Amino acid sequence: MGAYSAELLRQLSRQREQVARELQLLSFEGLKQSQTLKIDRARIYLQHGVGRRIAVLRQSLKHIFDVFPPGRKLPLNRDEVVDIQIHLHAFVINLSGVFDNWAWAFVCRHELEKAIGGHRNVGSFKTETQRFLPAPLREYLTGKEIAAWQNNYLRGYRDALAHRIPLYVPPASWTGADTKRYEELEQQKAECIQQQDWARLDAAWAEQDAIGTACPTFLHEYSIGADARPVFMHPQLICDAMTVVDFGRRFYAAWHERS
């Protein structure tokens, strides 16, 4: 049995298509609103900040699901692991960045940079910026669910990616028997190198690559810690993208006002 139930696989397929459309519509809305702005910096943050980041989120989500579909059983090969990690890194760093860009657009539109104490205090999740946001946005960002998402997931994984250990996708999940066979093949590979038996070495590599089953998770550290737990990739990316869509809609409906 795979990591996801049959019902969850169907749900992920539907949600993937839906959120891709919603991200595209959100891009159009941001472009439309940017064209009415008189303050250049606010327009730039919407067009070249938010717009580019949403495009990366959308494309990275599509690529990960294409290369590593949720129902996949076979382990990832080395190139696939690196490929998925590249797109995962792009997704997470732009997930964090898009909320900063929206905050910058708001601050620039209302000329608040001095009032909030300078550029270091610009951020959708920073209280200095939040106190000027219209009530619907401030209440959304400080609500229990979104605050927990940002504090317990986004901040830790983004900070690890940018400053400490980059996010890692395991190539496979192994049983005890899988581990034993892998170690046997490691010994066999060493013997093949000594004997210069390259055909047998290639066969050992190939068998190792096929051991285990796909493991659709990611993490940023091997050490035990609350912010280093493995996360199921596909549901998390869908959740993250839906959060961007949800906040983006609210932002464009209210950001012309300030508290």
URRA-V473053 format. One record per residue. N is the residue number from 1. OMEGA is omega in whole degrees, -180 to 180 (999 if undefined). Layout:
# URRA-V473053
N:OMEGA
N:OMEGA
This chain:
# URRA-V473053
1:-178
2:-179
3:-177
4:176
5:179
6:180
7:179
8:177
9:178
10:-180
11:180
12:179
13:179
14:-176
15:178
16:-180
17:-179
18:-175
19:176
20:178
21:-178
22:177
23:178
24:178
25:178
26:176
27:179
28:-180
29:178
30:178
31:179
32:-178
33:-180
34:-177
35:180
36:-175
37:178
38:-179
39:-173
40:-176
41:178
42:180
43:180
44:180
45:177
46:-175
47:-172
48:175
49:-178
50:-176
51:-180
52:-177
53:179
54:177
55:178
56:178
57:-177
58:-178
59:180
60:177
61:180
62:-176
63:-180
64:180
65:179
66:-178
67:-176
68:179
69:-176
70:-179
71:-178
72:177
73:-176
74:177
75:174
76:173
77:-174
78:-179
79:179
80:178
81:-180
82:-180
83:-179
84:179
85:178
86:-178
87:176
88:178
89:179
90:-179
91:-173
92:-178
93:178
94:172
95:177
96:-175
97:-177
98:177
99:175
100:180
101:176
102:178
103:179
104:179
105:180
106:-179
107:180
108:-179
109:-177
110:176
111:-173
112:-172
113:178
114:-177
115:-179
116:176
117:176
118:-172
119:-179
120:-179
121:177
122:178
123:-179
124:-178
125:178
126:-175
127:-179
128:176
129:-175
130:-176
131:177
132:-179
133:173
134:-172
135:-178
136:179
137:-180
138:-180
139:178
140:-175
141:180
142:177
143:-174
144:-175
145:-178
146:178
147:178
148:178
149:-178
150:-176
151:-172
152:-178
153:-169
154:-176
155:-178
156:-178
157:176
158:-179
159:177
160:180
161:-176
162:-169
163:-174
164:-176
165:180
166:-177
167:-173
168:176
169:179
170:180
171:-176
172:172
173:-173
174:168
175:176
176:179
177:177
178:-179
179:179
180:-179
181:179
182:179
183:176
184:180
185:175
186:178
187:180
188:179
189:178
190:178
191:-180
192:180
193:178
194:-177
195:-177
196:178
197:-170
198:179
199:178
200:177
201:178
202:180
203:179
204:176
205:-178
206:179
207:177
208:-178
209:-177
210:-178
211:175
212:178
213:-179
214:-178
215:-171
216:179
217:169
218:179
219:180
220:177
221:173
222:-178
223:-179
224:179
225:-176
226:-177
227:-179
228:-177
229:174
230:-180
231:175
232:-167
233:-170
234:177
235:-179
236:-179
237:176
238:179
239:-180
240:-179
241:178
242:177
243:176
244:180
245:-178
246:-179
247:-178
248:178
249:180
250:-179
251:-176
252:177
253:-171
254:-166
255:177
256:178
257:174
258:-179
259:999
